[in-house]
Structure formats: structure tokens, C-alpha cells
Amino acid sequence: MYAFYVHRRAPTYRLVIHADAPFPAESPASDWTLTRTRTPEDTNPDVRAAIDETGYCLFRIGLRFDEINLL
């Protein structure tokens, strides 16, 4: 199972970890609100791969094309 969180002060940021894993040391758990848990079949393969590699997947909702064009 995967646990999906939203950041309390910056709600466009999302974090996904294994539901039974410890919270990433880079950010306190108190900054995040659990929104749902999903099965592996209901979790994007790219998200699962990121979690397998780093222990978490951090992403942002609402990215605009003009932000990508800055890259």
C-alpha cells in the first residue's frame, strides 16, 4: 500500500511513501496530512519506481507550462 500526503502550508505539494515506511527524514511528518492510501495497482508506475529508488515520491500539482519553459 502507498500513503498519499498533502503539505499543510503548500497544498500543491504531494508526497507518496510506502504506507508502512518511516516518514522521510527531510521533512517532519507534522507538515503533511494523509489524504488516502492506494494499492500498488492503483498507483502510477512512475510513482512506484521513484519510491523504490529514493523511498518517496514528491511532486507538485498545478505546474504551468511557462514554468517548464524556464528549464
N, C-alpha and C positions, 0 to 999 in steps of 0.2 A: 504494500500500500504506500501511497505517496501523500504527503501532507502539503497543502497549499496555503500560503500565508499572504496577507496584505500588510504593507508597512503602515503603522498608525499615523505618522506625520506626513508621509509621502505616499498616498494611496495608489499612485500609478505604478509603484514598485511592488513586484511579486517575488516570492521565494518559494521554492519547492524542494523538499527533502524527503528521504525515506521516513515513513511515519514512526518507525521505531528507532531512528538515529538520534544521536545527540544534536542539539542546536549548533549551527556553525559558530565558532569562536569569534569570528569577525564582527558579529552584531548580537546585541543582547536579545534574548527571546522576548523580553518585555516590550520591545519596539514593534512586535509583529502580532497580528491577530489571525488565528486559524480560521480559514473560510470553508474548507472542505477537505475530504480525503477521497482519493481515487484509486482504483485498481490499476495495475500496470497496463491492462488492455485499454483503459480509458485515459491514459496519459501519453502524450506525444512522444514518439521515439527519440526525437532530438532532446527533449527534456530528460528522459531516462538516461540517455547517453551522457549528458552533462553531469548528472548526479553520479553516475558510475565513475566518471573521471575526476570530479572535484568534490563530491559529497553534497552538492547543492546545485540548483539552477536559479539564477537571479535574472529577472527581466523586467521590462517596463511596458506598460500598456499606454497607448496613446502617442507613440512615436510618430513624428510627422516626416514627410518626405524631405522637407527643407533641412531637417537635422541629418538625414542620411547624406544629402548632397554636400554637407560640410566635410565629409570624410575624404 
